[in-house]
Amino acid sequence: MNTRHPTAVVAYEDAPLTRFHLRVGIAGTGGQFSDGFILGIIGIALASASNALGLTPLWVGLLGAATLAGLFAGAVVMGPIADRIGRRHVFAWDMLVFAGLSALQFFVQNPAQLLILRLLLGLVLGADYVVSKSLVTEHAPRRYRGRLMSVLAVAWAAGYVFAYLAGFLLSGTGSDAWRYMLALSALPALLILGLRIGVPEAPLWLAQHGRDAEAAAVVRRHLGDDVRPPAPVPAAPKQGMRALFGPAHRRRTAVGALFYVCQVIPFFALGTFTPQVMGALGVTGKLAAGALYNAFLLAGAVVGLLLIDRVSRRFFLIGTFLLGGGLLAGLTVFADVSPVLAVALFTAFAFVLAAAVNLEFVYPPELFPTALRASGVGVAVAASRLGSAASTFLLPVVADGYGMTTALAGCVVVLLAGALICWAWAPETSADTLTGIDHATGRT
């Protein structure tokens, strides 16, 4: 007699975690590691390339901001395109384009050539931000969504820290050290390429576009017969990016962009100018302090990954804004007491903010329905890049005119504003299903 019981069929978003999900999550890390690396390495590389390329302060500023400008444009442009044509094809091949552009940096002969390449690299990464965050979110089981998306945040932090290490190791290799620093970003992009090729379109996107048979085939092939494909979504009017600012979505669009901006302003301002901040606070071992800061960045990102699904999104958002603001406020008040205390408060701040960065990868994709997810993520990423560009420009200006304490106090105000915005507007999304959001949108 056959006593075997039939296996219970589970909904698509309640599927168990499989090697396929891990592959998609790891594949998504390529762009994030590369972004962290090229943003982290540019300051070190430009200092090394100054004589070889004849860099003036204007060129240094333009080259430093070029990737951020490209990221802004790439995210805004790719969002609506990815919502219309899907995420899979861009996800599969954009890292190959990135690797080629990275390698070309080795051969530049003047700053104009490097500027063009940095802009193009930013465009590619802006596109990858949009498709990676959307695709990994849509493939991830609800129970593991936060942790899978947080892997992308850890990859970004790892790329940023690796840039600091690579710059230190390569700085003594001769007059062409800057060429190796810049071209090195091709390597991680190539290493991740094999994992990306063959990743299918997300069943949620396929169902949203009436391709139910394809959605069912993807689920059956990669998750098995015990997982039920997402149900067909009720027909909804075609929505463009303008819908993000309509009554149904504008609050979520605002909170997605504003929390992101309030996180990246202190993150990039203080991270970019760590040696100057430490020097202004009386710390003499600036290299060691910078290394410690970067180590705490990576540790904070890992701890954030472990916490992301254990606390509510709202608690994580508001709590890290308040804690980070408190630590930075303490730094402004007590920095004169002792350089050791200054380093301790600064690295603790880095730890908290790096943990919070996980939310930049987890939260925006959860705010929007599948039909608008890439567009919504694109707006949030674009806003964040404006914030990071503004902060890296303003911090040295404010510090020079009014002192480093005033610049740090400005960052405290930004963090407290982020807490207030999230308290007032941020919805709780950790228990939401993406399918539920899609069906609710389809009926409106």
N, C-alpha and C positions, 0 to 999 in steps of 0.2 A: 504494500500500500504506500502511495506517495504522501508523505506527511509534510512536505515542504510547503511553506506558506508563501503566497505571492508577496513580492516586495511592494511596499507602499509607494505610490507615485507622489513625488513632491513638486511643488511649484518651482518655476525656473529660478526665482530669487532665493529660494530656500534650499537650493542644491548643496550637497556637501562639498567641501573644498577638495579640489583635485589637482593633479600635476598640470593639467591644462590651465587652471586659474593661476597657478604659480608662474607658469611660463609667460602668460600674458602680463602679469604684474612685473616680472623681471624684465621683460622686453620693453615695458614702458619706462624703465629707469634710464635708458640710453640718453634720451634728450635732456633729462633732468641733470644727470651727472655732467653732461657736456655743457649745459648752461651754467651750472655752478663753477665748472672749471674755467670757462672762458671769461666769466665775470671776475673770478678770483685772480686770474693770471695777468690780466691786462695791465694793472698798475705796475707790477713787477717787470713785465716785459717792456713797457714803454720807458721805464727808467733805464733799462739796459740798452734800448734802441735809440735813445735820445741823440747821441752823436752820429750814429750811422745814418739815421734818417733826417737829421737836422730838424728835430722837432721843436717848434715854438710852443709857448703855453697854449696858444689857440689850437694848434694841432693836437696837443695832449688832451685838451678838453673835448675836442670833436671825436677823437679816437676812443676816448673813455666812454662817451655817450652813444657812440654809433650802434653798438649791439642792442642797447636798451631801446633806441629809436626803431631799429629793425624789428625787435620783439613786439613793440606796440603795433606797428603796421601789420606784421604777420598774424598776430592774434585777432585783430579786428577784421582783416580780410578773410582769413581762413574759417572763422566761426560760422558764418552763414553758408559758405561753400560746403563745409563738412556736414552741416545739418541737411543740405540738399543732396549731396552725392554720396555721403557716407564717410567713414573714418579710415577704412581698411587700407586703401591704396596709398594714401599719404603716410600712414603709420608704417607701411612696409618699406617705403623707399626714401623717406626724407633724410634718414641718417646717412645714406650713401651720398646724397648731395652735400650734406654737412661735412662729411669726411673729405670730400674732394675740395671744398672751399677751405677747410682747415689746412690741408696740405699746401694749397697755393700760397698761404701766408708765408711759407718758408722762402718764397722766391721774390717777394715784393722789393722794389727798388726805391720807392718814394712813399710819402705818407698818404698821397691821394689813392694809390693802389690799395693800401691797407685799409683805408676808410671804406672803399667800395666793398671789399671782402667782409669787413666787420658788419656793415649794413646787411649784406646778403646772409651772413651767418645768423644775424638776429631775426631776419625774416623767416628763415627755416625753423629756428627754435620757437618763434612765436606760433607758427603753424603746428609744430610738434606739441607744444603745450596744450593746444586746443584738442587735437585728436587723441593724444595720449590720455589726458585726464578723462575725456568722454568715453573712450573705448574701454579703458581699464575699469572705470566705474560701471559701465553697462554689462561687462562680463562678470563682475564680481558678485558672489553670493552676498545677500544682505548682511549676514552675521559676520562676514570677514571683510566687508567693503572698506571699513576704516583702516584696518591694518594693511590691506593690499595697497590702498592709495598712499598710506604713510611710507611704504617702501620707496615710493617716488621721492618723498621729502628727504628721507635718509640719503638717497642717491644724490640729491642736490647738495646736501651738506657735505657728503663725502667728496664730491667734485670740487667744491669750494675749498675744503681743507687740503685736498690733494694738490690743488693749484699752489697753495702756500708752500707745501713741501717740495713740489717740483721746481718752483721758482728758486727756493733756497739751494737745492742740489745742483741746478743747472747754471746758477749765476756765476760759477767759477769756471765755466767751460770755454771761455774766450769771447771774442767780439761778436760771434754769431749766436750767443746763448739765447737771445730773444727770439731768434728764428725757431729754434728747437722748442722753446716754451710755447709759442703760438701754434706750431704745427702739431704738437703733441695731442691736441684735442681730437685729431682724426682717429687716434687709436681706440678709445672707448666706443666711438660711433661705429667703427668697423666690427668690433668684437660683439656688439649687440645685434648686428644686422641679421645674422642667421636665425635668431629667435623670433624676429619680427616677420620674416617672410613666411607666409602661410597662415598667419593669425586671421581668422575669419571675421567678417562683419558681425557686430553684436546683434543677437536675435531681437533685442528690444528695438533697435533701429529698423531692422527688416520688417518687424510687425507693424511699426509705425507707418511704414510706406507700403503696406498692403502685400508684402512678399512673405506671406505666412508659410508657404511650403519651404522656402529657403530657410526661414527661421527654425522650423521644425527639423530640417536636415542638419543644421549646425548643432542644435541641441542633441540630437540623436548621435551624431558622430563623435562629439567631444564630451558629452555628459552622460550618454546612455539612454536607454528606454525608460528608466525609472524617474526621469525628470520631465515634467510637463512643459512644453514650449509656452512662451508668453501668449496670452490671448490676443486676438485681433483687437486693435484699438479703434474705437468709434471714429468715423470720418470727422475731421476737424478742418476748418478753413486754413488755407495756406498762410503761414505766419512768417514774416520777415523779422529782421532785427528790431523794427519799430515796435513789435509786440512786447519786447522786453520793457518798454517804457510806458506801456498801457496799464490800465487799472489792475489787471490780473497779476502782473509780474513786477511792477515798478518797485515795490518795497523790497522784494527779494533781489532785484538787480542792484538797488542802492546798497543794501547791506553787504552783498557779495563783493561789490567794488570797494566800499568804504572800509570794511574791516581789513581787507587785503592791503589797501593803501596805508592804513594806520599801523600795520605790522611792518611793512617794508621800509617806511621812512626811517625809523630808528635802526632797523637791521642793516640797511645798506650804508646809511650815514656813518654809523659807529664802526661797522665792520670794515668799510673802505679806509677809514682814517684812524684805525686802531693805534698805530704808532704815535700819531699826533695827539690823540686823546690821552694816551698814557704819559707822553711827555708833558702835556699841560697839567696833568695831575701829579707831577713830581716823580713819576716812575722812571728810573734810569735804565733798567734792563728791559728795553722796549721789545727786543726780539723774543726774549723768553716770555714776556707778557703776551705778545701776539700769538705765540705758539700755544700758550695755555688757553687763550681766548678761543682759538680754533678748535682745540681739543674739546672744550666744553660745548662748542657748537655741535660737534658731531655726537657727543654723549647726550645732549639735550634732544636731538632729533630721534635718537634710538629710544630714549625714555618716552618721548611723545608717542612713538609707534606703539609702545606697550600700554599706554594709558588711553589711547584714542577711543577704544570701544568699551572702556570700563567706566567712563564718566559721560555725562550728556554733552552734546555739542555746545549748548549755551553755557554750561558751567566751565567748560574748557576755554571757550572764547573769553568770557568775562573775567574768569579767574586769572588767566595768564596776562591779560591786559593790566589788571590791577596789581598783580604780583610784580610784573616787569616794571610798571611805573613806580611802584614802591621802592624797588631795588635801585632804580636809576635816580629817584629822588634822594635816597640815602647817599648815593655817590656824590651828588651835588652838594649835600650838606656836610658830609663827614670826610670828603676826600683829603682835606688838609691834615687830618689827624695822623694818617700813616699811609705810605705807599702800599704796604701789605694789605691794609683794609681796602684801599682803592682797587687793587687788583682782585681781591676777593669779591667785592660787590660787582665789579665789571664782569667777571667771569660767571658769577651767579646769574646776572642779567642775561648774558649770552645763552646760558643753559635754558632759562625759562623761555626766552624768545625763540630759540631753536625748537623747543618742544612745541610751541604754539604754531610754528611754521607748518607742521603737519596739517593743520586746518586749511591752509591755502590749497592743499591738494585734495582734501576730503570734502570740504564744505561746499565750495561753489558748484561742483557737479550735482550735488544733492538738492540744490535750490531750484533746478529748472527741469521741465519735462524734456523727454527725448527730442522732440521736434525743435526745441530751442536750446538744448544743453550746450552744444559747441559754441553757439552765439553768445550765450550767457557767460560761459567760461572765458570766451574771448574778450568780452567787455571787462570782466574782472581783472584778467591778466594785463590788458592794455592800461587800465587805470593804475594798476600797481607799478607798471614800468614808468608811467609819468611821475608817480610818487617817488620812486627810487632815483630817477634822474634829478628831480627837484631837490631831494634831500642831499645827494652827493654834491650838488652845486652849492646849496645854501649853507651846509654845515661849516665849511672852511671860511665862508664869507662872514657868517654870524660870529664864529669863534674869533676871527681876526678883528672884527669891529667891536664886539661886546664881551668877548671872553668865552672860554670853553664852558664855564658853568652855565652861562646863559644859553648856549647851544644845547647842552644836556637838558636844561629845564624845558626848552622847546620840545624836545623828544618826549619828556614826561607828559606834557600837555597833550601831545598827539596820542599817546598810549591811553590816557584817561578819556580822551574823546572816543577812542575805539571802544572802550568799555561801556560808555554811555550809549553809543550807537547800537551796540549789540544787545544791551539790556532793553532798549526801547523797541528794536525792530527784528532782531535775529530769531527766526523760527527754529524749533527743535526738529531735527531731521533724522536723527540716528535710528529711529524706529520706522521711518517711512519706507515704503517700497517704491521703486522707480515706476513699476507698473501702475501702482495706485495713482501716482502723480499724472501719468499719461492718460489714464481713463478719466480722471477728473477734468483734465484739460480738454479731452475729446468731447465732453458733454457741455462745455461752456461755449 
